[in-house]
């Protein structure tokens, strides 16, 4: 997901992480096939994304584990 530019909308394909992080992200609404809009992708700061009308921030390490289509 780290290559997605601000303003782009993508679909979450998979999360390549352990059970704890997968569970944490799922509780935030990040589940397979959900649409994610990248609000801000300013290096080196965190990602700001929008999922189901909620904005949230993700650290770069977390964002690297999210695969999108």
C-alpha positions in Angstrom: 0.0 0.0 0.0 3.0 2.3 0.5 3.0 3.2 -3.3 -0.6 4.4 -3.4 -0.8 8.2 -3.9 -3.1 10.6 -2.1 -6.6 10.7 -3.6 -6.4 7.1 -5.0 -9.0 4.5 -3.9 -7.9 0.9 -3.8 -9.4 -2.4 -2.5 -7.7 -4.3 0.3 -6.6 -7.7 -1.0 -4.7 -9.2 2.0 -2.8 -8.3 5.2 0.6 -10.1 5.5 0.9 -9.9 9.3 0.6 -11.9 12.4 -2.7 -12.7 14.1 -2.6 -9.8 16.5 -2.1 -7.1 13.8 -4.6 -8.8 11.6 -7.1 -8.7 14.4 -6.3 -5.1 15.3 -6.7 -3.9 11.7 -9.9 -5.9 11.3 -11.4 -4.1 14.3 -10.6 -0.9 12.5 -12.6 -2.0 9.5 -9.6 -3.1 7.4 -10.9 -6.4 6.0 -10.5 -8.0 2.6 -12.4 -6.3 -0.2 -13.0 -3.0 1.7 -12.3 0.1 -0.3 -9.6 2.4 1.1 -9.0 6.0 0.0 -5.5 7.4 0.7 -6.0 10.9 2.1 -2.3 11.6 2.7 0.9 9.8 1.9 3.6 12.3 2.9 7.0 10.8 3.4 8.3 10.1 6.1 5.1 10.7 8.1 2.2 8.3 8.6 -0.5 7.3 6.1 -3.9 8.9 6.5 -6.6 6.8 5.0 -10.4 6.8 4.8 -12.3 3.6 5.3 -16.1 3.6 5.4 -16.3 7.4 6.1 -13.7 7.1 9.0 -10.3 8.6 8.8 -7.3 6.9 10.5 -3.6 7.0 10.6 -1.3 4.1 9.9 2.4 3.9 10.5 4.6 3.0 7.5 5.5 -0.4 8.9 1.8 -1.3 9.2 1.0 0.1 5.8 3.7 -2.0 4.2 1.9 -5.2 5.3 -1.3 -4.3 3.5 -1.7 -5.6 0.0 -4.1 -3.8 -2.3 -5.6 -4.1 -5.8 
